[in-house]
Amino acid sequence: MPQDPAQVETFTVGDEVTGSFRCAECDLLVTSPTENDGVLVLPACPLCHSESWRRVGA
C-alpha cells in the first residue's frame, strides 16, 4: 500500500543525509556515497532544480 503523501518526510537542499533519495518533483534518484563517511549533502535537483527530496525505502 503506498504511503500517504502527507506522511512522507521531505528533505531539502543542504540537509546531510545517508541512503537513497528521490526528487519530489521529477523522481530523480540520488544515493549517498559509500566511501569516506557516506554523508551526502543534498543538492538542488540537477534535472528540474527542485529543492525537495524524499527518502527511498524504510
N, C-alpha and C positions, 0 to 999 in steps of 0.2 A: 504494500500500500504506500503510495507516495506521501512524502511529508507535507504537512500543511505549510504553505509559504510563509505564513505569519510566525511559524515556529523555527524557521531556518535562520541560524545565526549568520550574520554577514560580517565581513571583514573589509577594511578599507586600505587605501594606499598608505604605505608606511608601517603597517602592522607587521611585527616579526612573528612568523608562523613556521610550523613544520607540517609536512603532509602534502596532500593534493587539494587544489582549489580550482573552481570553475568561475569564469567571469559571469556575473549576474545578468549581463546584457546579451553577450554573444556566445557564451558557453565554452570559451577557450579554456583549455586545461593547462595549468602550471603545477609543477611539483617542486618541493624544496630539494636542494642538493643532498647527496648522501655523504659528501666529503666535508671535512672540517667540522663545524658544529651543526650542520644540517639546517641552519636557520635561513629562511627566505624572507626578505623584506618585500612585501607585496608592491609591485609597480602599478602604474596605470596600465590598463589592457593595451597591448600594442596593436590590436586589431580595431577596436571600437572606442578606445580611450576612456572606457568606464572606470570608475574608481571603487567599484563594489565587487566583492568576491564571496563565494560560499564554499564551505568545506565539502569535499567529496568523501563519502563513506562515513563510518562512525568515528 
